[in-house]
Amino acid sequence: MKRRNLMCAALAAIWLISASLGCVGGAEQVGEATAVPAAEAEAETERSAGGEAPAAGLDAFEEKGLTLGESSVQYPALREGAAEELLRERINTRILEDGKITDYVTRVSQLISGGSLRVAWQGSVLGPVFSFAVSAEGAVATPRPTFVWTAGNIDLRDGGEITWEELFAEPEAAREAMEAYLEEAVAPELSAHLLNSQLTPVPELFRMTERGLILLYDIDQLSTLSDRAGEVLIPWPVIRAELNPAAEGIPAAMGLLAEPGPEDVAAGLRAMTAAGAVPGIPLTLGDRVKEKTDRWHLLMDPDVYAAGRLFSLEGASFWQVFLMTDFLSESWENSVVDGIRVDLGCVGGLTIGETTRETWLQALGEPEHTIAFDGEKAEAYRTVPGSRDYYVFGDHRLQLHADEAGVLASVILSE
């Protein structure tokens, strides 16, 4: 727990540094522990004039839950003292309602004699916004196992719900942009890993992370090979032009509209590397691979590359993200994550597929060293030809891989 608390504090610092970036900074949390649930008082749910949000970061939240036999319910709650009491109650009531937590607790109490239900959560704090998803897997409503998403997006300044209309200038135009991206970029890559693969229409349910907006699907529309309801990441750059441009709007408060300066990029990348974790990805250098594969499931069989193996996991948070490990091909139960490679989205103020090498050289200065990747070397490392710059911050290494045109292709954290 001490290591996790330190990580959360470090990632909260990343948000404070990078709140002005076009790529939002923050911290991603996945529920792990259990505790006895506390009754939440009823509170007003109407929007009020914006006030001050609680202290930034997921350390403002605690985990509550219930475990009975093989069933468990875990959910987040704003800590006592993190906000004025009425606002805290309002936020926690909305979490219970949006996540259908009371329904799940009731259901668990009915399953003592047979069947099981596991309810877990994921969440991010993005400026004054808390965005979370709750997954319910097992005997959700009947003895027949299934998988159901619920989610909430909360303005921490007043406890109100954040809607599509607040996020986008023209919600229908945003939906059209997302559907075009799903059909052109996601379907060809993801369809082989799905049971049901109806990516469109865009579902109503969503949550937000540092890397982008995550669409949460009904299992009958989109489901994975492990029989879980699907989720798909829409990177912020894909829908940047559709965001609400108002200076007082939610996207501006989340830091999605500002152009990052060199000092902002440098601070964000240094903090991220020192923490050994990429905002928006529930993973830290040194984590055990088996714990991650048990929790998230393999998207495909591990691939071998020149320095070890690459693992791909299910779930939108891991889309185009690779866990890098050693060569223990016969047994990897004791392997740890010694590298995190990201090939899509915004990372530390850099946008993969858009940012040029000159941008990070201006921000970080000359690298400790640079290695050229010709076609043969690129193939061995499962990447594209180009060059890779190496920096060291804290105890970890930052690798920025550019293609032959000098455009960012991958961001890699390593031990």
N, C-alpha and C positions, 0 to 999 in steps of 0.2 A: 504493500500500500504506500510505503514511503516513496518508492521509485515512481509510482503512478502519480502521486501528488506533486513530485518535483517536475514530472513531465507536463502535467496540466498547468503548473505555474509558468513553465517555460513557454508553452504554446499560447497561454494568455498574453505573455509579453510580446509574442509575435504579432498578435492582433493589434496591440497598442502601437507597435512600430509600423504596421502595414495597413492601418485602417484607411489611409489615403490612397492605397493602391487600386489600380483598375482590376487587379486580381485580389479578391478579398482575403484577408488573413483571419485566423481564428483557431479554434481547437475542436477536434472531433472526439466524442466520447461514446463508448459502448458499455451498456450496463453489464456488470459482472457479479457484484456482491448481492446478498439478500439481507433484509432486515424486517422487523415487524412493522406493518403499515400503521400509519396514524390517521385518524379521522380528520377530514378537512372541512372547515367551516364554510357555509354557503357565503358567496360574496356577489357583489354587483358585477355584471358582465358587460355593461355598456361602455363604449369607448369614451374616454375623457380627454381633456386637453393633455398634450404630451408633457411628461415630466422627465425626471432623471431616471435612467435605467440603473439597475443594480450594478455593482462592480463587474467589469468585463471578465469573462472567462467562466468555464464550466466549474471552477472551484466554488462558484456561488450556489451550485446545485449539489444536493446529496441524493443518494439512491435509497428508495424505500421498496419494500416488497414483502412477499409471503411465500413460504415454501411448505407444501404439504405432500409428503410422500415423494412421488416422482414428478409432481407438478410444481411450478413456481411462477410467480408474477413479479416482475421488476419494472420500476418506473422512476422517473426523475421527479424531484421536488425542490423548489427554491428554499434554501436554508433559512432558518430563523435568524433575523438580524440582517439579512442580505438586502432587504428593502423595507419600506414602511409597511406596517402589518396588514393594512387593508389591501394594499397592492400585492403583497406576497400571497395573501389568501386568494385574491382574484386570479393570479397567475397559476397557482397550484390547482385551483378549481378547474381552470381551463385545461390544464394538463390531464386531469382525471377525466374530463368530459371528452376531449378530443381523442385521447388514447383509449377510451372505453375501459378504463382500468377497473371501475366498480363492477362492470359486467364480468370481467375476467376473474376477479377475486371471487365473485359469487359462483362462477362456473367451476373454479378449482375446488371449492368446498363441496361441490356435488360429485366430484370425481374420486373421492376417497375410496370408494368401493371398487373402482375400476376405471381404466383409461387415464390419460395424462395430458397436460397442457403446459407448454413452456412459453412464457411471455417475456420478451427482452426488448431493449430499446437502444437507439442510437441518437445522438444529438450533437448540435453545433451551436455555439454562441458567436454571432456575427454582428459586431457592433451592438446595437440595442435590440437585436433579434435573437430569440431562442427558437430553433427549428429542430423538430424531433420526429422520429418514426418509431412506432411500436409494432413488433412482429409477434403474432400469435400462431403457434405451430402445435398441432395435435388435435384433440377432441374439442374444437372451438365451440361448436353448437350442438353437434351430434356425436355419437361414438365414431363416426367415420373421420379419419384424420384429414386435416386440410391446413392451409396456411393463409392468414389474413393480415393485411396491413391496416394500420390506422396511423394518423399523423396530425401534427399541429405546428403552426407557425405563429409565434406570439411576439407582439411588441412589448418589450419589457418595461417600457415607459408608462404604459397604462393597462397592460394585461389584455389588450384587444387582439382579435384575429387579423392576420395579414392575408389579404385576398389577392387573386390574380389582378384585379383592377388597380390595386396599389402598386404592384410590381411592374406592370406593363402599361405603356401609353395606349396601345390598342391591343387588348387581350386576344382578339380573334387573329390579328396579324401575327402575334407571338405564337399562337397555336399552329398557324400555317407554317411558320419558320421552323418550329420544332418538328412538325410532321415531315417536312421536306428533309430535314437532317436525319430523322429516324429511318426514312426510306432509302436515302442515298448513302449514308455513312454507317449506320448502325446495323440495319438488317443484313447486309452482306457478310458482316463479321460475326454477328451474334446468333443468327438463325440456326447454325449447326449445333448450338449449345442449349437449345430450347425444346420443350415439348410443345406447348402452345406458343405461337410466335406472331400474334396480331399486335404489332407495335402501334398501330393507329386504330381508332382515334386516340388522341392524347387523354390520359385519365385525369380526373379532377384532383386526385390525391397527390401531394408532392411534399418534399422537404428540401431544404437548402443547405449546402455545405460550401466550404472554401473553394472547391474546384468547380462547382456548378449546381444547377437545379436537378434534383433527382425525382423522376416520375415513378410513382408506386402503383402497380397494376393489380387488378383482380386476377386470381389464379386461373380463371376460365379464359381470360384474354391472353395472358402472358405467364408462362411458367418455365422453370429451369429443369434440367435433367434430374436434379435432386428433388423435384416435385415441390418447389417453393414458388410462391408468387413472385413474378419478375419485378425488377427495378432497373431503370436506365438513367445514366448520367447525361445531361445536356450541359456541356461546358459553357461557362459564362460568355466567352467570346462568340459563340454561335448565336446568342440572343441579345448581345450587347446593344445592338441598334434598336431593339424592341423595348428596352427598359424604360421605365418612367423617368424622364430627364429632370423632373422638378428638383430644385435645390433642397427642398424640405422633405422630399419623398423618401421612401424606404430604400431604394437602391443607393441613393446618395448617402444615407445614414450607414449603410452596410459597406461603403467604400468602393462601390462598383463603378462609379462614374469618373473618378479622378485618374489622371495619367500619373504613373509613378515616376519620381525623380531618381537620379542615381543614388542619392543618399538613402532613400527609402528602400530601393532594391537591395543595396548592400546590407542594410540593417536587417531586413527580412531574411535574406539568404544566410547571413551569419547566425542569426538566432535559430533558424530552422535546422541548420547543420549541427550546431552545438547541442540542440535538443535531441537529434537523432530521429526526428519524426517529421513527416510532411503533413501540414494542416489539411484536413479533409479525408485523411486515410487513417483508419484505426489500427495503427501498426507502429512499432518502435524497433529500432535496431537492437538486436539482442533477444527479441521475443522468440519463443520456441515455435518452430514451424508447425509441429503437430497440433498445438493449441489453436493455431489459426485455421488449419485445414479442418479440424473438428468443428469449429465454430462456423466457418464460412463455406466449406466444401470446395473441392477442386473444380475449376472450370474446364481444365483439360489436363492430360498427363504432363508431369514436369518435363521441361525441355533441357537438354544439356547444352551448355555454352563453354567457351574456352576456360573459364575460371571456376565452373561449378554447374549449378542447375538454376533454372528459372521456374518459379511457381506462379500460376495464374489462379486466382480465386473467384468464386461467384460473387455477385453483388456489385451495385453501381459504384460503390466507394473504391472498388478494385479494378474498374474498367480501364484497360491499358496501363495497369500497374503490375510490376513483376517483383516477387520476393526472390532475392538472390541468396543462394546457400552454397554449401560445399559439395564435394563429389561423392558423398555417402549414398551411392545409388541403390544398394541393396537394403539399407535400413536408414530412414531419415527421422526416426522418432526422437532422436536427441539433437537433431540439427537446429541451428538457430539462424535467424535472419541476419545475415551480415551485409546485406545491401537492399535498398529500395529503389527501384527504377520506375520513373513515371514518363509515359510517352504521350500524354494527352492532357490538355487543360492548362490552368494557371498554377504556377508554383513560385511562391516567394516573390511575386511581382513580375515574373517572366511568363510569357505565353508561348507554349510549345507550338511550333508551326508558324509563328509570327515573329518572335523576338530574334534580332540578329546578334551575332557575336560581339559587334561593336558596343551594344548596349551593356552587356555584363562586363566587358573590359573597362568601360568607362566607370561602372559602378564599383567593381572589385579590384581593378588594376590588373597587372600582368599575373597570370597563374604561376604556381610553383613549377609546373611543367605542362607541356602539351604533347599529345601523342597523335600521330596521323593514323587514320584507319583507311587502308586501301580496300579494294573489293574482297580480297581473301580474308583479311583481318576482321572486316565488318561482318562477314558471313560467320566467322568463328564466334563472334560475340553477339550474334543475332541482332545486328543493328544495321545502319546505313553507312556507306562510305562518307568520310569527312574527317573531323578532328575532335579531340576531347581535351578540355582544359581541366586541370586539377587544382583545387584549393583545399586548405585545411583550416577548420575553425573549431576550437575546442578539441575534443577527442575524436572527431569524425571528419570525413573527407567529403567534399562536394565535387561532383564531376558534371560538367556541362558539355554535352555532345552536340556538335553542329554538323549539319549535312554539308555537302560539297558547295552549296550556295551560301554557307555561313549562317543558316537559319537553325534555331534551336530545335533539336529532334528528341532529346531525352534529358531529364534531370535525374541524377543518381546520388543517393546518400550511401556511404559505406563506412565500415569500421576503419 
